[in-house]
Amino acid sequence: INSPSQRVGGKVSKKFNNIKHDYPMYSLDNSYSKNDLDSFYSRILKKIPDDDLNFLCELKFDGVSINLTYENGVLVRAVTRGDGVQGDDVTENVKTIKTIPLKLNGDYPRKFQIRGEIFIELNDFNKMNIDRTNNGLEPYMNPRNTASGSLKLQDSSIVAERPLTCFLYSLAGDNLPVTSQYDALIKAREWGFKVPESARLVNSIDAVFEFITYWEEQRKSLPYEIDGIVIKVNSLFLQEELGFTAKAP
């Protein structure tokens, strides 16, 4: 089922149905300074002892958020983030993306969801624009908008020709076999998902700042675009204990 012959597309979708997410796709609070992160850390310490804390630092990929549903190890639905409460069903188009498994390996849950980011690598984007220019067409503006527009194409066989890729980074569901964000990345990789190698588990806020400083420079060497760093309390139990606002964890 994961063979290339299953990825060529061919279905035409005149309309993308709106689907309500089983679990909301929250936004993340933004931070633009060291003071913002220090305040975040101070708020956490009011609820959780420092000894119990560690953080997962991840790159924030500049693409299109997607929510994938798997049942018995098979991809059954792919829905865009939309407004976080509901999004568009783009399953047939997403099935053409080679880095998204149609069938999983190993000890996956019977039913679960996984979130990620669909994007186009910079070299692939440049090749697309060279081809367009050679054919007298206007070049695309940027990789993110091109990835987003590709997911909404009506003919999935055209989507199959686009160099879309996907990093997966967050599980959602009931009774998941993980207790932390770091465990979730390890499990997702075992099941067959493309999981970024750049994530780092750290034990202090100082180490978080070291991660940020490192990637401020190293981002220039990445083969894709990022638009920030994501900092998460690693324990899923502690995440729940810290709670949510109306829009964000």
Buried (B, 14 or more C-beta within 10 A) or exposed (E): EBEEEEBEBEBEBEEBEEBEBEEBBBBEEEBEEEEEBEEBBEEBEEEBEEEEBBBBBBBBBBBBBBBBBBEEBEBEBBBBBBEBEBBBBBBBBBBBBBBBBBBBEEEBBEBBBBBBBBBBBEEBBEEBBEEEEEEEEEEBEEBBEBBBEBBBBBBBBBBBBBBBBBBBBBBBBEEBEBEBBBBBBEBBBBBBBBBBEBBBBBEEBEBBBBBBEBBEEEBEEBEBBBEBBBBBBBBBEBBEEBEEEEEEB
